[in-house]
Amino acid sequence: MKKAIFIIIAVFAVAALKLHGQQGLSVGDKAPEFKAMADDGTVWDARDYLGKKYIVAYFYPAAMTGGCTKQACSYRDHMDKLLAEGVVVVGISGDKVENLRLFKQAENLNFSLLSDDRGEIAKAFGVPASEGGAIKRTVGGIEHELVRELTTKRWTFIIGKDGKILYKNDAVDAEKDTAEVLEFIKRDVHKY
């Protein structure tokens, strides 16, 4: 009986460790080097910015949905402040490139959006993902169906010039994300 209880506890301990390992990267960890197709059809590569800029990589569920639009527009509206702090912003979702192009056009976004339609970047960062979906939106008077392969959770990371994670938020409030990122950068980034 004691042996059976020990085995059950051991199984739960191993499961807990595996779940903990799925919590994603932590502050201080080396960020994955990633690249993906951007909204403009070019390949965006994080290595182009390492050593030069701080990278804000934010994962969002779906282009042209309520919270995601508020979050993206907030980054757009604060881009001058972010650029002044030496920051490059990139939004990452499971949307196809065409969806991202439409999202950028509709909201006049001034930063790159990356298509992670296979979830490889999300997985590398430990960002949970679930099944995709589809929505219909009108852009430029034309109705479009935006299909995405997967839906990621809303997480934000700041990657230092040395390639290490400086900041992680896995409980992002879409409307406050940009302000919290700017506050961290102004307050803490110079410590690194």
ChimeraX commands (.cxc) that place a marker at each C-alpha (Angstrom):
marker #1 position 0.00,0.00,0.00 radius 0.5
marker #1 position 2.81,2.44,0.90 radius 0.5
marker #1 position 4.58,1.54,-2.33 radius 0.5
marker #1 position 1.43,2.28,-4.36 radius 0.5
marker #1 position 1.03,5.67,-2.66 radius 0.5
marker #1 position 4.69,6.46,-3.34 radius 0.5
marker #1 position 4.26,5.59,-7.04 radius 0.5
marker #1 position 1.16,7.79,-7.31 radius 0.5
marker #1 position 2.99,10.70,-5.67 radius 0.5
marker #1 position 5.97,10.17,-7.99 radius 0.5
marker #1 position 3.71,10.20,-11.06 radius 0.5
marker #1 position 2.09,13.46,-9.93 radius 0.5
marker #1 position 5.51,14.98,-9.23 radius 0.5
marker #1 position 6.74,14.12,-12.73 radius 0.5
marker #1 position 3.53,15.50,-14.25 radius 0.5
marker #1 position 3.91,18.70,-12.23 radius 0.5
marker #1 position 7.50,19.10,-13.45 radius 0.5
marker #1 position 6.39,18.62,-17.05 radius 0.5
marker #1 position 3.63,21.20,-16.63 radius 0.5
marker #1 position 6.09,23.59,-15.01 radius 0.5
marker #1 position 8.39,23.11,-17.99 radius 0.5
marker #1 position 5.52,24.15,-20.25 radius 0.5
marker #1 position 5.25,27.52,-18.53 radius 0.5
marker #1 position 7.58,28.94,-21.14 radius 0.5
marker #1 position 10.76,30.88,-20.92 radius 0.5
marker #1 position 11.69,32.82,-17.81 radius 0.5
marker #1 position 13.44,36.12,-17.28 radius 0.5
marker #1 position 17.17,35.50,-17.75 radius 0.5
marker #1 position 16.71,32.67,-20.25 radius 0.5
marker #1 position 18.21,32.97,-23.73 radius 0.5
marker #1 position 15.47,33.81,-26.19 radius 0.5
marker #1 position 15.02,31.56,-29.20 radius 0.5
marker #1 position 16.34,33.00,-32.44 radius 0.5
marker #1 position 13.27,33.14,-34.62 radius 0.5
marker #1 position 12.21,34.26,-38.04 radius 0.5
marker #1 position 8.92,34.19,-39.89 radius 0.5
marker #1 position 7.00,35.66,-42.79 radius 0.5
marker #1 position 5.88,39.20,-42.05 radius 0.5
marker #1 position 2.73,41.00,-43.16 radius 0.5
marker #1 position 4.61,42.51,-46.14 radius 0.5
marker #1 position 5.73,39.11,-47.46 radius 0.5
marker #1 position 9.36,39.46,-46.33 radius 0.5
marker #1 position 11.15,37.28,-43.80 radius 0.5
marker #1 position 11.54,39.02,-40.43 radius 0.5
marker #1 position 14.59,37.68,-38.54 radius 0.5
marker #1 position 15.28,38.46,-34.86 radius 0.5
marker #1 position 19.02,38.11,-35.53 radius 0.5
marker #1 position 18.85,41.35,-37.55 radius 0.5
marker #1 position 18.09,43.22,-34.30 radius 0.5
marker #1 position 20.12,41.38,-31.67 radius 0.5
marker #1 position 22.94,43.55,-30.33 radius 0.5
marker #1 position 21.26,46.64,-31.75 radius 0.5
marker #1 position 17.76,46.95,-30.29 radius 0.5
marker #1 position 15.49,45.65,-27.56 radius 0.5
marker #1 position 12.85,43.40,-29.10 radius 0.5
marker #1 position 9.28,43.49,-27.83 radius 0.5
marker #1 position 7.76,40.24,-29.07 radius 0.5
marker #1 position 4.09,40.08,-28.24 radius 0.5
marker #1 position 1.89,37.09,-28.98 radius 0.5
marker #1 position -1.81,37.73,-29.58 radius 0.5
marker #1 position -4.76,35.44,-30.34 radius 0.5
marker #1 position -6.16,36.74,-33.65 radius 0.5
marker #1 position -5.87,39.65,-36.06 radius 0.5
marker #1 position -8.77,42.08,-36.21 radius 0.5
marker #1 position -10.50,40.99,-33.02 radius 0.5
marker #1 position -11.40,43.36,-30.17 radius 0.5
marker #1 position -8.57,43.01,-27.66 radius 0.5
marker #1 position -5.95,42.32,-30.30 radius 0.5
marker #1 position -6.90,45.49,-32.18 radius 0.5
marker #1 position -6.72,47.59,-29.00 radius 0.5
marker #1 position -3.32,46.13,-28.18 radius 0.5
marker #1 position -1.92,46.67,-31.69 radius 0.5
marker #1 position -3.28,50.22,-31.90 radius 0.5
marker #1 position -1.71,51.07,-28.56 radius 0.5
marker #1 position 1.70,49.93,-29.84 radius 0.5
marker #1 position 1.06,51.98,-33.00 radius 0.5
marker #1 position 0.16,55.09,-31.01 radius 0.5
marker #1 position 3.24,54.84,-28.77 radius 0.5
marker #1 position 5.75,53.89,-31.46 radius 0.5
marker #1 position 7.70,57.17,-31.20 radius 0.5
marker #1 position 8.33,56.56,-27.48 radius 0.5
marker #1 position 9.32,52.95,-28.12 radius 0.5
marker #1 position 11.71,53.88,-30.93 radius 0.5
marker #1 position 13.27,56.56,-28.71 radius 0.5
marker #1 position 14.06,53.80,-26.20 radius 0.5
marker #1 position 15.76,51.66,-28.85 radius 0.5
marker #1 position 12.88,49.18,-29.16 radius 0.5
marker #1 position 11.61,47.24,-32.16 radius 0.5
marker #1 position 8.10,45.78,-31.80 radius 0.5
marker #1 position 6.85,42.63,-33.49 radius 0.5
marker #1 position 3.38,41.10,-33.09 radius 0.5
marker #1 position 3.10,37.33,-33.53 radius 0.5
marker #1 position -0.05,35.27,-34.15 radius 0.5
marker #1 position -1.27,32.12,-35.88 radius 0.5
marker #1 position -2.81,34.22,-38.65 radius 0.5
marker #1 position -1.83,33.78,-42.28 radius 0.5
marker #1 position 0.24,36.53,-43.94 radius 0.5
marker #1 position -2.79,37.81,-45.88 radius 0.5
marker #1 position -4.74,38.30,-42.60 radius 0.5
marker #1 position -1.82,40.26,-41.19 radius 0.5
marker #1 position -1.59,42.44,-44.28 radius 0.5
marker #1 position -5.29,43.27,-43.97 radius 0.5
marker #1 position -4.96,43.93,-40.21 radius 0.5
marker #1 position -2.03,46.27,-40.78 radius 0.5
marker #1 position -3.89,48.08,-43.56 radius 0.5
marker #1 position -7.15,48.42,-41.62 radius 0.5
marker #1 position -5.48,49.80,-38.49 radius 0.5
marker #1 position -2.57,51.65,-40.13 radius 0.5
marker #1 position -0.08,49.71,-38.00 radius 0.5
marker #1 position 3.54,50.86,-38.08 radius 0.5
marker #1 position 5.40,47.71,-37.01 radius 0.5
marker #1 position 5.80,44.15,-38.27 radius 0.5
marker #1 position 3.27,41.38,-37.73 radius 0.5
marker #1 position 4.55,37.81,-38.05 radius 0.5
marker #1 position 2.69,34.72,-39.18 radius 0.5
marker #1 position 3.34,31.79,-36.84 radius 0.5
marker #1 position 0.75,29.60,-38.53 radius 0.5
marker #1 position 2.42,26.36,-37.42 radius 0.5
marker #1 position 2.96,27.58,-33.86 radius 0.5
marker #1 position 6.72,27.03,-33.97 radius 0.5
marker #1 position 7.63,30.41,-32.47 radius 0.5
marker #1 position 4.93,30.15,-29.80 radius 0.5
marker #1 position 6.20,26.69,-28.88 radius 0.5
marker #1 position 9.81,27.91,-28.69 radius 0.5
marker #1 position 8.72,30.63,-26.23 radius 0.5
marker #1 position 6.39,28.27,-24.35 radius 0.5
marker #1 position 3.27,30.25,-25.26 radius 0.5
marker #1 position 0.17,28.03,-25.10 radius 0.5
marker #1 position -1.78,27.62,-28.32 radius 0.5
marker #1 position -5.12,26.08,-29.19 radius 0.5
marker #1 position -7.20,25.41,-32.28 radius 0.5
marker #1 position -7.51,28.19,-34.85 radius 0.5
marker #1 position -10.65,29.69,-36.25 radius 0.5
marker #1 position -12.08,32.08,-38.78 radius 0.5
marker #1 position -13.76,35.48,-38.71 radius 0.5
marker #1 position -15.15,37.77,-41.40 radius 0.5
marker #1 position -14.11,41.41,-41.57 radius 0.5
marker #1 position -14.61,44.18,-44.10 radius 0.5
marker #1 position -11.50,46.09,-45.19 radius 0.5
marker #1 position -11.62,48.71,-47.91 radius 0.5
marker #1 position -15.27,47.88,-48.60 radius 0.5
marker #1 position -14.51,44.21,-49.31 radius 0.5
marker #1 position -15.49,41.38,-46.98 radius 0.5
marker #1 position -12.67,38.96,-46.17 radius 0.5
marker #1 position -12.63,35.67,-44.30 radius 0.5
marker #1 position -9.60,35.58,-42.01 radius 0.5
marker #1 position -8.64,31.98,-41.26 radius 0.5
marker #1 position -5.95,31.14,-38.74 radius 0.5
marker #1 position -4.42,27.75,-38.05 radius 0.5
marker #1 position -4.04,28.27,-34.32 radius 0.5
marker #1 position -4.80,30.72,-31.55 radius 0.5
marker #1 position -2.08,31.65,-29.08 radius 0.5
marker #1 position -2.45,33.09,-25.61 radius 0.5
marker #1 position -1.65,36.78,-25.14 radius 0.5
marker #1 position 1.93,36.91,-23.80 radius 0.5
marker #1 position 4.57,39.64,-24.10 radius 0.5
marker #1 position 8.36,39.36,-23.90 radius 0.5
marker #1 position 11.16,41.89,-24.01 radius 0.5
marker #1 position 14.41,40.49,-25.37 radius 0.5
marker #1 position 17.61,42.31,-24.44 radius 0.5
marker #1 position 20.32,43.26,-26.88 radius 0.5
marker #1 position 22.26,40.25,-25.56 radius 0.5
marker #1 position 19.43,37.90,-26.59 radius 0.5
marker #1 position 18.18,37.18,-23.06 radius 0.5
marker #1 position 14.62,37.56,-21.80 radius 0.5
marker #1 position 14.40,40.75,-19.71 radius 0.5
marker #1 position 10.63,40.77,-19.23 radius 0.5
marker #1 position 7.79,38.30,-19.47 radius 0.5
marker #1 position 4.08,38.89,-18.98 radius 0.5
marker #1 position 1.86,35.83,-19.32 radius 0.5
marker #1 position -1.24,37.63,-18.01 radius 0.5
marker #1 position -1.38,40.53,-20.47 radius 0.5
marker #1 position -4.15,43.11,-20.33 radius 0.5
marker #1 position -4.46,44.10,-24.00 radius 0.5
marker #1 position -5.20,47.75,-23.26 radius 0.5
marker #1 position -2.37,48.17,-20.72 radius 0.5
marker #1 position 0.35,46.13,-22.43 radius 0.5
marker #1 position 2.16,49.00,-24.16 radius 0.5
marker #1 position 2.14,51.20,-21.04 radius 0.5
marker #1 position 3.51,48.34,-18.92 radius 0.5
marker #1 position 6.24,47.62,-21.50 radius 0.5
marker #1 position 7.24,51.31,-21.66 radius 0.5
marker #1 position 7.26,51.57,-17.87 radius 0.5
marker #1 position 9.52,48.53,-17.59 radius 0.5
marker #1 position 11.87,49.80,-20.30 radius 0.5
marker #1 position 12.20,53.25,-18.74 radius 0.5
marker #1 position 12.55,51.89,-15.19 radius 0.5
marker #1 position 14.47,48.64,-15.52 radius 0.5
marker #1 position 16.03,48.03,-18.90 radius 0.5
marker #1 position 19.12,50.11,-18.14 radius 0.5
marker #1 position 19.97,47.71,-15.29 radius 0.5
marker #1 position 20.89,45.09,-17.89 radius 0.5
marker link #1:1,2 radius 0.2
marker link #1:2,3 radius 0.2
marker link #1:3,4 radius 0.2
marker link #1:4,5 radius 0.2
marker link #1:5,6 radius 0.2
marker link #1:6,7 radius 0.2
marker link #1:7,8 radius 0.2
marker link #1:8,9 radius 0.2
marker link #1:9,10 radius 0.2
marker link #1:10,11 radius 0.2
marker link #1:11,12 radius 0.2
marker link #1:12,13 radius 0.2
marker link #1:13,14 radius 0.2
marker link #1:14,15 radius 0.2
marker link #1:15,16 radius 0.2
marker link #1:16,17 radius 0.2
marker link #1:17,18 radius 0.2
marker link #1:18,19 radius 0.2
marker link #1:19,20 radius 0.2
marker link #1:20,21 radius 0.2
marker link #1:21,22 radius 0.2
marker link #1:22,23 radius 0.2
marker link #1:23,24 radius 0.2
marker link #1:24,25 radius 0.2
marker link #1:25,26 radius 0.2
marker link #1:26,27 radius 0.2
marker link #1:27,28 radius 0.2
marker link #1:28,29 radius 0.2
marker link #1:29,30 radius 0.2
marker link #1:30,31 radius 0.2
marker link #1:31,32 radius 0.2
marker link #1:32,33 radius 0.2
marker link #1:33,34 radius 0.2
marker link #1:34,35 radius 0.2
marker link #1:35,36 radius 0.2
marker link #1:36,37 radius 0.2
marker link #1:37,38 radius 0.2
marker link #1:38,39 radius 0.2
marker link #1:39,40 radius 0.2
marker link #1:40,41 radius 0.2
marker link #1:41,42 radius 0.2
marker link #1:42,43 radius 0.2
marker link #1:43,44 radius 0.2
marker link #1:44,45 radius 0.2
marker link #1:45,46 radius 0.2
marker link #1:46,47 radius 0.2
marker link #1:47,48 radius 0.2
marker link #1:48,49 radius 0.2
marker link #1:49,50 radius 0.2
marker link #1:50,51 radius 0.2
marker link #1:51,52 radius 0.2
marker link #1:52,53 radius 0.2
marker link #1:53,54 radius 0.2
marker link #1:54,55 radius 0.2
marker link #1:55,56 radius 0.2
marker link #1:56,57 radius 0.2
marker link #1:57,58 radius 0.2
marker link #1:58,59 radius 0.2
marker link #1:59,60 radius 0.2
marker link #1:60,61 radius 0.2
marker link #1:61,62 radius 0.2
marker link #1:62,63 radius 0.2
marker link #1:63,64 radius 0.2
marker link #1:64,65 radius 0.2
marker link #1:65,66 radius 0.2
marker link #1:66,67 radius 0.2
marker link #1:67,68 radius 0.2
marker link #1:68,69 radius 0.2
marker link #1:69,70 radius 0.2
marker link #1:70,71 radius 0.2
marker link #1:71,72 radius 0.2
marker link #1:72,73 radius 0.2
marker link #1:73,74 radius 0.2
marker link #1:74,75 radius 0.2
marker link #1:75,76 radius 0.2
marker link #1:76,77 radius 0.2
marker link #1:77,78 radius 0.2
marker link #1:78,79 radius 0.2
marker link #1:79,80 radius 0.2
marker link #1:80,81 radius 0.2
marker link #1:81,82 radius 0.2
marker link #1:82,83 radius 0.2
marker link #1:83,84 radius 0.2
marker link #1:84,85 radius 0.2
marker link #1:85,86 radius 0.2
marker link #1:86,87 radius 0.2
marker link #1:87,88 radius 0.2
marker link #1:88,89 radius 0.2
marker link #1:89,90 radius 0.2
marker link #1:90,91 radius 0.2
marker link #1:91,92 radius 0.2
marker link #1:92,93 radius 0.2
marker link #1:93,94 radius 0.2
marker link #1:94,95 radius 0.2
marker link #1:95,96 radius 0.2
marker link #1:96,97 radius 0.2
marker link #1:97,98 radius 0.2
marker link #1:98,99 radius 0.2
marker link #1:99,100 radius 0.2
marker link #1:100,101 radius 0.2
marker link #1:101,102 radius 0.2
marker link #1:102,103 radius 0.2
marker link #1:103,104 radius 0.2
marker link #1:104,105 radius 0.2
marker link #1:105,106 radius 0.2
marker link #1:106,107 radius 0.2
marker link #1:107,108 radius 0.2
marker link #1:108,109 radius 0.2
marker link #1:109,110 radius 0.2
marker link #1:110,111 radius 0.2
marker link #1:111,112 radius 0.2
marker link #1:112,113 radius 0.2
marker link #1:113,114 radius 0.2
marker link #1:114,115 radius 0.2
marker link #1:115,116 radius 0.2
marker link #1:116,117 radius 0.2
marker link #1:117,118 radius 0.2
marker link #1:118,119 radius 0.2
marker link #1:119,120 radius 0.2
marker link #1:120,121 radius 0.2
marker link #1:121,122 radius 0.2
marker link #1:122,123 radius 0.2
marker link #1:123,124 radius 0.2
marker link #1:124,125 radius 0.2
marker link #1:125,126 radius 0.2
marker link #1:126,127 radius 0.2
marker link #1:127,128 radius 0.2
marker link #1:128,129 radius 0.2
marker link #1:129,130 radius 0.2
marker link #1:130,131 radius 0.2
marker link #1:131,132 radius 0.2
marker link #1:132,133 radius 0.2
marker link #1:133,134 radius 0.2
marker link #1:134,135 radius 0.2
marker link #1:135,136 radius 0.2
marker link #1:136,137 radius 0.2
marker link #1:137,138 radius 0.2
marker link #1:138,139 radius 0.2
marker link #1:139,140 radius 0.2
marker link #1:140,141 radius 0.2
marker link #1:141,142 radius 0.2
marker link #1:142,143 radius 0.2
marker link #1:143,144 radius 0.2
marker link #1:144,145 radius 0.2
marker link #1:145,146 radius 0.2
marker link #1:146,147 radius 0.2
marker link #1:147,148 radius 0.2
marker link #1:148,149 radius 0.2
marker link #1:149,150 radius 0.2
marker link #1:150,151 radius 0.2
marker link #1:151,152 radius 0.2
marker link #1:152,153 radius 0.2
marker link #1:153,154 radius 0.2
marker link #1:154,155 radius 0.2
marker link #1:155,156 radius 0.2
marker link #1:156,157 radius 0.2
marker link #1:157,158 radius 0.2
marker link #1:158,159 radius 0.2
marker link #1:159,160 radius 0.2
marker link #1:160,161 radius 0.2
marker link #1:161,162 radius 0.2
marker link #1:162,163 radius 0.2
marker link #1:163,164 radius 0.2
marker link #1:164,165 radius 0.2
marker link #1:165,166 radius 0.2
marker link #1:166,167 radius 0.2
marker link #1:167,168 radius 0.2
marker link #1:168,169 radius 0.2
marker link #1:169,170 radius 0.2
marker link #1:170,171 radius 0.2
marker link #1:171,172 radius 0.2
marker link #1:172,173 radius 0.2
marker link #1:173,174 radius 0.2
marker link #1:174,175 radius 0.2
marker link #1:175,176 radius 0.2
marker link #1:176,177 radius 0.2
marker link #1:177,178 radius 0.2
marker link #1:178,179 radius 0.2
marker link #1:179,180 radius 0.2
marker link #1:180,181 radius 0.2
marker link #1:181,182 radius 0.2
marker link #1:182,183 radius 0.2
marker link #1:183,184 radius 0.2
marker link #1:184,185 radius 0.2
marker link #1:185,186 radius 0.2
marker link #1:186,187 radius 0.2
marker link #1:187,188 radius 0.2
marker link #1:188,189 radius 0.2
marker link #1:189,190 radius 0.2
marker link #1:190,191 radius 0.2
marker link #1:191,192 radius 0.2
view
